[in-house]
Amino acid sequence: MRTVSFSMNISIDGYCDHTMFNPAEDVLEYFTGTMDDVDLLFFGRVIYQLMFPYWSDVAKDQSGTAAENRFAERFSAIDRVVVSRTLKSGDEKTRILHSNPAEELLKLKQQPGKKISVDSISMLPELIKAELIDEFNLVVHPGIVGRGRRLLDPGSLQENLNLKLDKIINFKSGCVALHYLKQ
């Protein structure tokens, strides 16, 4: 069975709005490395539209820094599933799913392959409840932003989810990667 990994950038005060962060080179290199074990991205519409076509354009044009270009090439080469009620189509590497994300993720998890990377705050409570997330990869940025989406809304989980800290990586940029496993 495949591993499902939830990855998210987060501020010290718990906000997860990707537009609030400007990832340093060392963080981009870290995320590029994590993509080596991933062969499927599982997104909600909001994060998908934030990430694409931006990163695929960077990969095509080589318009970023060396670290951005490497991340863009790796990231945009991976197949993706996007859960959306409103999105009608994507590119040739994107399949649109209109309902039942937990059911679909379970099917994908049971297929052979590498890790599935989930990046969706809106689906997180449902996927946790369905016990589909095997590991959490949080990169804490050294900033307090005071606005945006939180990792979880108050009351969104019925039970605590206890995790085991597997790894901590400190970056020169001041960010910290925390890797947790489901117990």
Stockholm file with secondary structure:
# STOCKHOLM 1.0

chainA/1-183         MRTVSFSMNISIDGYCDHTMFNPAEDVLEYFTGTMDDVDLLFFGRVIYQLMFPYWSDVAKDQSGTAAENRFAERFSAIDRVVVSRTLKSGDEKTRILHSNPAEELLKLKQQPGKKISVDSISMLPELIKAELIDEFNLVVHPGIVGRGRRLLDPGSLQENLNLKLDKIINFKSGCVALHYLKQ
#=GR chainA/1-183 SS CCCEEEEEEEETTSBCCGGGCCCCHHHHHHHHHHGGGEEEEEEEHHHHHHHTTHHHHHHHHTCSCHHHHHHHHHHHHSEEEEECSSCCCCCTTEEEECSCHHHHHHHHHHSSSSEEEEECTTTHHHHHHTTCCCEEEEEEESCCCCCSCBSSCTTCCSSCCCEEEEEEEECTTSCEEEEEEEC
#=GC SS_cons         CCCEEEEEEEETTSBCCGGGCCCCHHHHHHHHHHGGGEEEEEEEHHHHHHHTTHHHHHHHHTCSCHHHHHHHHHHHHSEEEEECSSCCCCCTTEEEECSCHHHHHHHHHHSSSSEEEEECTTTHHHHHHTTCCCEEEEEEESCCCCCSCBSSCTTCCSSCCCEEEEEEEECTTSCEEEEEEEC
//
